[in-house]
């Protein structure tokens, strides 16, 4: 969440920047400014009273030594009254702080200056393009038909076992999944990321820490009896490793990667965009997470983008990078770059990765800090990215590499699959 310092330094600038996300922040920001004034006034009264209580305690001791018991009792009565007043101030402070926190939780992150104006995905900016778009014959099959033809994925069986959006991978389809996961993890390890195997369910504090909660869109699966949540991405448990942690600055950056299943309700999704592997309720993904000093985070962001680009190049997939506009960004992100690959049979771009810098927004929720040269604690910057999400990668690999003989496997992946063609 936003810091009070950021808001108080220039509330109108915060309001102006949040308008890029098409969020009207005038009322909540000015309400926070007013509440914070009340908070500081109440805290000053509390501190003044505490100082007065210390003086009275010394005064009572001195009066008792002098034998002035009656006068000492009078001061004790004043102390009791002052303690009652302090209890009222404390209750008021707690109410004010709760109000501030609740409002802050409802305000998205301020977008970075480089985020373009725009309302929808059509307003995103293509920054970079690579790879060759394959030319397929007119009778080329989409991946859901290829999966059926070669017995790789059974979507109907997934519906029988669970429901739509929970496919069953079979034979070489399952091996392709496993190969991609290991390939992505090995590449992350080469890039200096330490692998984590996280839990697939998290508690409410973890969801709040990374900004998935409050879940305004109802996209998380909730285990109500235990108040646990199935993770939508490994970002949640991995970033929460650093919740309530003060990191020695010499240990920064923290670079972690994790493979996990991801669970998303995808409420409201419909139409051609959800067919086959295009949009699932359960899917596999390798995530990369970084904890950085603020002055290094944008250099780290470029390194993460380069890493994702290298994966797509090694998989021989045509790709482009989008700089997301304000209206298409997530609630928590300061800036996001999406990677999309070309689906030759569907004739459309498919998102396979988002790489984001959250600056201090998550760190403030998490209380993730480092101790600087000044011996004071400072908020870290958090970043994460998909490297990569499997479903649409698999879709593009199957579609783009189909030949009369079968589906060709990219050279970089063959040591992991153990085969060079699906036939």
N, C-alpha and C positions, 0 to 999 in steps of 0.2 A: 504494500500500500504506500501511498505518498507520505512523505515525511512532513511534519508540521513546519520544519524549517523551510522546506521548499515552498510551501503554501504561504507562509508568513512573509518570506522574502519578497515575493511579487505575486500576489493572488491573481491579478488581472492577466499576467502572462500565463499562469497555469490555466486559467479559464480559456484564454485564446488558443493555447496549444491543444487542449482537450477538444476544442471545436473541430480540429482536424479529424478526430475520431467520431465526429458528429454526436458528441456528448455535451449536453447543456449543463455546464458546471457552475453557472452563476450562483444559484441558490445554495447548493451544498458547500461550495468553497467559502462563500461569505458567512454561512452558518458556522463553519469550522473556525473561521477567523474570530467570530464573536465568542464562541464557546471557549476558544483558547485564551482569550482575554479574561473570561470569567475564571478559567482554571488557574491562570497565573495569579490573579487577584486572591483567589481562595488559598492558593499555596503560600502566598506572601503572608496572609493572615495566620495561616497554620504555623509558618516558621516564626513569625513574631510572637505568637502565643507560646511556642516551644521555648523561645529564648526567655520569655517572661516567667514561665514555669521554672526554669533553671534558677533564675534570680530568686524567686519565691522560696524554692527549696533551700537555698543558702540562707535566706532571711529567716526561715523557720528555725533552722539549726542554731543560728546566732541568738535568736530570741529565747530559745529554750535554755541555752547556756547561761543567758543573763537572768533567767528565772522569770521572764515575761510570758508566762503561760497563756494568759488571756489574749494578749496581742498575737501570740503565735497561733492560737485557735482561730482568730479572725483571719489571719493570712491563709490558714488551712481551708477555711470556708471559701476564700477567693480562689484557691487552687482547685477546689472541687467544682466551682462554677466554671472556671476556665477549661477544665477537662471536659465538662459537659458541652461547652461551646466547641471545643476541638472535635468532639465526637460528631457534632452536627456538621462541622466543616468537612470532616473526613467523609461522611455520608454524601455530602454535596459534591465533593471532589470525585468520588467514585462514580456518581451519576453522570457528572459532566464528562469524565474520561470514557465511560461506556458510550455516551452519545457520540463523542468524537470518533471512537473506534468504529461504531456501527456506520457512521456516515463515510468514513475513510474506506471501509470495506465495499461500499457501493460505488466508489469512484475508480475508473480505470486508470491505467498507467499513462503518464504524459508521453506522447510520441516524440521521438528524436527529431531534431530539426530537419534531417534528411528524408523524413517520411512525406511522400507526395499527397496532395489533396485528392479526394475521390471518395465515392460512396460504395462501389461494388467492385467485384473482381475484374470487370471490364476496364476499370480505371488503373489497374496495376501496370507497372512499367517493366517491359522486358529489358533486362540489363545486359544479358550475355547469352549466346547460343552456341551450341557445339554438337558434333556428331552428324552423321549422314542419315537423312530420312529414307528408309527403304521404299522401293517401289514394288508393291505386291500385285499379283494378278487380280482380276476382277472377282474371282471366286474365292479369294482369301477369306479365312474363317476368323471370327472373333474368338477370344480366348475361352469363353464358356463352351463353344462348340469343339474347339481343339481339346479342351480338358476331357470332354466326353468321348471324343474320337480315340484318344490315346489312353483313356482310363487313368487320368491324373488327379482329378478332383470330382467328388460327387456332391453336388449341391443339394439334390433331393434327399440324400441320406442324412445330410446335416439338418434338413428341415424335420425329418422323422425323429432324429435323436434329440434335437433341441428346438430349432426354429430357423426361419430365414436369417441369413447372415452368419451362419456357423458352419462353413463347409468342412467336408472330410477330405483330407489329402491321402492319395493312394499310390503305392509303388514309387515310380520315378517322380511323381508329383511330390510325395513326402520327402524323397531324397533331395529334390531340388530345393525345397524349403530349408532343410537342414544344411545343405551346402551353402546357401546364401547367408544363413545366420553365421556359420563358421567363417565364411569369407569376410563378412563385415566385421566380426569380432577380431579376426587376425589383422585386418587393415587398421582397425582402431588401436590395437596393441602396438603396431609398428609406428603409429603416430603419437605414442606416448600416453595413451589412455589406460588407466588401471581398471580392470574388469570387476564389476560388482554383480552378484546374483541377488536381487532384492526380493522382498515379499511381493505378492501379487494383490494383496489387500492392505489398505492403510486405514489409520484412525482419522478422526475428524480434524485433529490438530495438524496432521500432515496435509490434508486437503486444503485447509485454510492457509497453511504456510506457503504453498506454491500457487494459490489463487484459483484452484478448481472449485473451492467452496467459498462463499455460498454458490450453489449450483443453480444459477438463474435459468438455464435452459433445460434442466432435468436430464443431462446427458450421461450422468454417472449411475452405475448399478450400485444400489444401496442394500447392504445386509442389515436390515432394521433391528433384528434381535440384539446383535452385538454392536450396532452402530459403526460398522466397518464399510469401506467403499472398495469396489474392485477398481484397480488402477486403469486410467485411460491411456497411460504412457508411463514408462519407467522413470521419466523426469520426476514424478512425484516422490517415490521412495528414495531415489538417489539424491535429489537435492535436499531432502529432509534429513539426510545424514548430518548435514551441517546446521540444523536447527538448534538454536540456543548454544552455539559454539563460537568461541573467540579463537581464531586461527592465527598462529604466529605468522607474521608477514613473510618470513623466509620460507614458509611451507607453501606459499602461493606461487603459481596457480594450482588448484586442485583439478585434475582431469580424470573423469570417470566415464566408463561406458558400461552398458548393461543390455542384455537380451531379455525380453519378457514378452509374454502375451499381453495384449491390450484389449480393454473392454469398453465399448461405447454404445450407448443406446441408439444414437443416431435418430432421435425422435424427429418426425416430420420429413424424413428423406423418402423420396419416391421417384419413379420414372426411370429413364435409361441410365441415369448416373448411378443407380444402385445395382445394376445387373451384374451377375458374375462376381468378380473380385473387386469391382469398382468401389463398393462401400459395404463394409462388414461390421458386425457387432463384436467379433473376436478376430484378432489378427496378430501376427508376430512382428516385432520391430527391434532393431538395435538403436539405442539412444546414446548420444554423447552429451555430457554435462560438464560445464566448467564454472569454477568459482575464481574470480579474478579481482585484483585491485582495480579501482575505477579507471585509472589512467591507462590500463592495459587492455580493457575489455573490447574496444573496437578493433584493435589489432587481432585479438583472439577470435572475434567474429569473422574476420577475413580468413583466418586460418581454418576455421570450421567450414566455411563455404568452399575453400579450396579442397578440403578433405572430401566433402560430399561430391564435388565435381569429379574428383579423381576416381571415385567409386563408379560413377556413371560412365566415365570414359573407359574404365577397365571392363565394364559390362557391355561396351560397344553400343550403348543406347543413345539416340538423339535426345538432347536435353536443352532446356533453357532455364534461366534464373529470372525470377520476378521480384522486384521490390514492391512490397504490398503498400497500397494506399491506406490512408487512415481508416476509411470505412470498412476495410476488409481485414483489419488486424485483430488479433485477439485482445481480450480485456487486459491482460497482464503485460503484454509486450510493449517495449519502447520502439523496436524496429524488427521487422521480419522479412526474410527472403525465402520464397518458395522455389523449390526445384520441381520441374515437371518434365516428364518424358513423353515422347510421341508414341501413340498407339496407332500403328499403321492400319490395322483392320477396322478399328473404330473411327479412324480419321479425327482424332482429338488428342489434346494434351491431358495427361493424368498427373496429378500432384503426388510426389513420392517423398518429399522432405520439406520441413519448415525449419529454418535456422533463425533463432531469435536472441536478442539481447534484452534482458529485463531491467538492466541497470540496477538500481537499489530497490525496486518495487517488491520483488520476492524477498530479498534480504531483510527488508524492514519488517515484513510479516514473520519471517523466520528468526529474526534477531541473529542473523549470520554476519559476524563481524571479524575484523582483523585488528591487531594491535600495531600501530604505526611507530615510526621513529620518535614521535612525540609522546610515546607511552600511552596515548589515548586510543580508545576503540573507535573504529570507523566501519560503516556498512560496506560490505563487498558488493560486487556486481555478479549476477548469475546469468548464465547463458546455457542454451541447450539446442539440440538439433536431432532430427531423424537421420540415421546413417546406417541403414535405411529402413523404411517401412516396406514390408515384403509384398503385400497383395498386388499393388499396381506395377511393381517391378516384375513380378511373375507374369502378370497380364501382358506387359510390353514385351518381355522376353519370348513368350510363347507366340505372340502375334507377329512380331517383327522378324523372327527367325524361322518361320515356317517355310518349308521347301517341299517339293514333290516327294523327297525321300524321307522327310520327317522334320523335327524341330531341332535346329542346330543349337548347341550349347557354346557360349562364348569361351575363348581359350582360357581366360583367367579363372573361370569357374570349373573347368574340366577336372583339375586335380581334386576338387571337393566333391563333385558328383560321381566321379569314377566312370563316366560315359560322356561321349561327345555329341550324341544325337539321341533324341527320343523318337522311336519308330514303332 
